[in-house]
Every structure is written in structure tokens, then in C-alpha cells.
Amino acid sequence: MASTTTPRASLGRLAGPRVRIFEHEARLGYLLLIPALLLLLVFVAYPFLFGIWLSITNSQIGVNGHFVGLANFQFERGDSVFIQSFVNTIGYTGITTVFKLALGMVMALLLNQVFPAQRFVRAALLLPWIIPSVLSTLAWRWMFDPTFSVVNWVIIHSHLSATGVDWLGKTGTALTSLMIVNVWRGTPFYGIAFLAGLQTIPVDLYEAARVDGASRWQQFRRITVPMLRPVLLVVLLLSTILTFGDFTLPYVLTNGAPFNSTHVLSTWAFAIGVGGGYISIGAAISLVLFPLLSAIVFGVMVSLRRQE
């Protein structure tokens, strides 16, 4: 007797086992996560674990070391440049974060208004964040140059000073210059993130507040800030982590000069680990802030969960 199975049914039986996994969303999701997981393991997890191992050995570049425990971390306590770098990192991160937060909020509130060429202005204000860090930092280095400084030209011709300022040549102004460039570069990130959050707030809330007689400051305190809190916490978390680990900007602009006064932990770890060859001590320096960053991440996650 001839078979009554249609060609389509036979094809379905053959292809069924092969495509069955695509019928289950959970299994398909885990399958699609495998490439990202492999990238994280290779480029994040392995270097991090290897850095921890290096920090508890006495390895040097080209020389395999042996286990020394916490000796590298004890060595840091007597290193005056490390202490200065630690203080610089905390101040550099804290001060710039406050300014970026305030200026980013002002930028977002202004960009949230309707005005001519609105889209062009929004795109233009993103330029500091889009331009590669090395190029923008080199431009700022030229602007701070004691001989060809555009900033000094403006100061002198405005009769604010007769000789200008040696921005990168003095210990006090060099670190300030680092902070200025960091604020200039990071503010657009805050502004665009806050702008995206502002546009998700229902307009009805502001209209109801105005009907009740609330001032703009009261609307900002009672509506804008609470509704922006999730975005605010996430942006602060990302910015804090990136600023703590900022390497390109300090390295290109000052590289610790003058007299190692502008080193942050990332540049000092590079100078010791790569320049000096003591890669184990460099790894230990780079891990100093890991407990603090872990505590910050944990605190932000708990705060976001409570709000949910």
C-alpha cells in the first residue's frame, strides 16, 4: 500500500528536532547569551582574576614570582606617591562628579525646552563625549600650554592677569586642569541621560502641580528629582566607576607631572607595573579601590530594589 504521508509532513518530522530549541524562549535566551558570556569570561573575568593573583605574588615583567600574600599592599602604605595618588583619585572623582551632576542637570532641563534648532544643539552638546579621549585631551593640553595657551591669551587680554597661568606646571593648578577637562568631557553624558529620564515623566504631573500653585522649585523637588532617581543612581554609579578608573585623560594631559603630584591610582599603577617592571605591585595598586567600588555598587543596587 502506498504511503499517504505528504512531503511537507516528512520535512516537518526531519526538521522538528533541529528547530525545537527555538520554540522555547528560555532555552533560546540562554543560548544567545553564550557568546556574550564567553566574551565576559575572556576579557573581564580572566584578567580580573589574573590581576588578583599577580597582586599576591612578587612577579616582575618577564619573571614569574611566587606567593607573598598581602606584602604588596603593606608596601603601599609607606609609599608617599601612592598616598598622594589615592588622595588625588578620591578628590578627582568626588569633585568632578558633583560638578558633572549639577551641570548635567542644568543641561538636561534646558534641552528639555522647545527652542529653534533644538535637535542640532542636542547633537552639538554631545561632541565632548563623542570625540576620542586622546584627541580631545591633546587639544586641552595645547590650550593649557604656558606659551601658546588660548586660555592664557583670553586671561591676559581680559586684564585678569599680566602673565597668565602655568596650568600644567604647578602642583595646584595641574590637578585643577585635570578636573576641568574631566567635567567638560563627562557633563554631556549626564545631560543626555537626564534628558532621556525627563522625557519619560508625565506632563500631567506638572500641570496638576501648577494648578495647585506649586512653584518651579517645588515641582523640581517633588516631581523631577523623585521621578529621575533611578536614572540618577545608575548614571552616578557608572560615572563613579569610570572616573575612578580613568587612565587616558590623566596620562595624556599630565602623566603625573609636576613632581608626581597629579598621579591617580590608574596612572601610578601603570608607572610602577609597566614603566618600573613591578607588575605585582602595579596590580595591587589597581585593586585598592575594588572594595570601595563593590560597596558603592551594592548600595546602589539595594536602593534601586527598594524603590521598585
N, C-alpha and C positions, 0 to 999 in steps of 0.2 A: 504493500500500500504506500502510495507517495506521501511524503511528509507535507503537512499543511502549514509549517512554520514559515512565516514571511521573512524576507531578507532583513527588514527593519528590526524585527524581534530578535533575530540571530545577532545582528550588530549590537543591539542593546545588551544581550547577555554577555557578549565579549567585552564591551566597553564598561559594563557596570562595575566590576571590581576595581578598575583603574581610576574611575572618577568618583567612587563612593566617598572618598575623603572630602571632596568638595561639597558634599551635601551636609556636612556637619560644620557649623560656623566655629565652634570652639576648637576643633581639631585643625581646621584651616587657619585660624588665628595663630595658634601655636606654631604651625608650620611656617607661616610667613614671618614670624618673629625670629626664626633660627638665624637668618643672615645678620640681622641687627645684633643678636646675642653674640654671634661669633666675632663681629667687629668690636663689641664692647670687651669681650674677653681678651682679644689680641692686643688692642690699642689702649685699653683703660685698665682692666683688671691685672693683666700680667705686668705692665710697667709699674703699677702701684705696689703690687706685692714684691716685685724685684727691688723697688726703691726701699721698702721696709727692710728687706734682707740686707741690702747694702748699708743701711744706717746702723746696723748692729754688728758690722764687721769693720775691719781696718783695711778694706780694699783701696787700691790706688789704680789709676788708669794703667792698664797693661799688667797689673799684678793682682792675682787672686789673694784675697785676705782670709782671715779666719774670724770666728765669732769672738766679739769683745763685749757683748751686752750693751749697756747704756753708756759706755765710756765716751762715745762721740757726743752725746747730749750733755754730759758733765763737762766736756771740754768747752762747749759753747758758753757756759756761764762765766768763764774767765776771759772771753774774747770781747774786747771793747767794741770792735766793729760790728760784731753780731748783735750786741745790746743796742747799739745805735740803729742798726738795720731793723731790729724788732720794733723799737720806738717809732722809727720812720714809717714802717708798714702800718702800724696801728693808727698813727696820726694821718697818714696819707689816705687810708681807707675811710676813716671816720669823717674827716673834714670834707673830702670830696663827695662823699655820699650825701651829706647834709645839703651841700650846695646843689648837687645834681637833682636831689629830691625837690628842693624849693623851686629851682629854675625850670625843671621839667614840668612841675605842676602849673606854673605860670604859663609856660609854652602851650601846654595842653588846653588850658582854659581859653587862651587867646585863639588858638587854632580851631576851637570848637565853635567860634562865632562865624557868622556869614559875612564875607567881605570879598571884594573883587580879587581875582587871581588866587583864589583860596587853594586850589589844587597845586598850583605852581609853587606857592610859598611852602606848603607842606612838604613837597618833594625837595625843595631847596634846603630846608632846615635839616633834612636827613643826610646831607652831604658829609658833615663831620664824622658820622657813623659809618658811611659807606666807603669813604676814601681809605685805602690801605694804611695801617698804623705807621709803617715805616716812612711812607711818603709825607704824611701829614706831620709827623714828628720832626722830620728833617726840615720841613718848611718852618715850623716853630723854632727850631734851632737856629735857623738863619735870622728869623725875626728877633731872637734874643741875643744875637751876636753883638758884642760890645762895639764893633766898628761899623757894621752895616745894618744895625738893628733898625727896623721900621718903627718899632715901639719907641725906641730912644729918640728917633727923629721927631715923632709926634710930641714926646715929652719936652724936648728941647725947644721946639718951635711953638709950643704952648706956654713956654716960660715957666714950666713947673720945676725944671732943674736945668742947671747950666751945663752939666757934663753927661747927663743920662745915668743909667743904672747898669752895673755889671751883673746882669741877671744870672748867668750861669757860673760866674767866677767867685761868688761869695757864698758862704755856707747858709746864710739866712735866706737869700733870695733864690738860690738854686732849687731848694725844696719847694718853695712857693711857686716857682715856674713849673715844676712837675705837676703840682696840683692844678694850676691854671689850665694846662694842656689837657689833663685828665677830665676836668669839668667840661671844657669845651667839647671834647670828644664824646663824653658819656651822656650829656644832657639830652640830645635828640632821642636816645633810646628810652629814657624816662618819659619824654614828652609824647612820643608816638604810642607808647604802651598806655599811658594815662588817657590819651585821646581816644584810643580804642575802648577803654573802660567807660569813659564819659558818654560815648555814643550808645552804650547799652542801658543807660539809666533812663527810665520812662520820663517823658516830658511832663506827664500828668502830675508827677510828684512836685515838680517845681511850680506848676500852675496852681495846685492846691495850696502850696506854701505861700505863694504870693497873695492868694485870696485871703489867707489867714493873717496877712500882714507881716510875714517873715522878711527880714532884710536879706541882702545878698550874702552877708557873712553868716547869718543863721542858716540859710539854705546850704551854704558850703559846709558848715559844721555838721548839720543834722541830716543832710541828704547825700551830698557829694562824697564826703570822706567815708561814711559807713558803707555806701554802695561800692566805693572803689577799694575797700580794704583788701579783698582777695588779690586784686591786681597789684596793689601797693606792696603787699607782703612778698609776692612772687618776684616782682621787679627788684625790691630791696635785697632779696636773697641772691638772685642771680648777679646783681651788680656787686654785692659784697664779695662773693666768691671770685668773680673776675678781677676785682680791684686788688684783693689780697694776693692773687697770683699774677698780677700784671708784670710782665717782663719787658715787652718790646718798647713801650714808651720810656720807662726809666733807663733802659740800656742804651737806647739810641740818643736820648736827649742829654744825659749826663754821665751814664755808666759809673755812678758813684762819686764823681768829682763834684766839688773840690775836696780833696783830702778824705775820701770815703764818707763824706757827710750826707750824701743823698742815696746811699745804698738802701734798697729794700731787701727783704729776705730772698726774693727770687733772683735778684742780680748778685747778691753776696753768695748765695748757694752756687750760682754759675761760676763766679770768680774763683771760689775755693775748689769746687768739684771739677771743673773743666780747665780753667786757667791755671790753678795750682796743682791739679792732678789728684787731689784728695777727694775722690768721688764719694767715699763713705761719709765724710763729714758734710759734703755738699748735700747728700741725700738726707742726712739728719736735720740739716738746717731747713730744707724744704718741707719737712714733715712736722715742724714745730707747731704750726697753726692748725694742723689737722684736727686735734681735739676741740679747739675753739669753733672751727667751721662745722664740725659734726654737731656740736651743741646748738649752733645757730640754725642749722637745717632741721634738727629735731624740734626746736621751739617753734619754727615757722609752720612745720607740718602739723604739730599739735594745735596751733592756733587756727589753721585752716580747717582742720577736722571739727573743732568745737563750733566754728561758725556754721558749718554745714548742718 
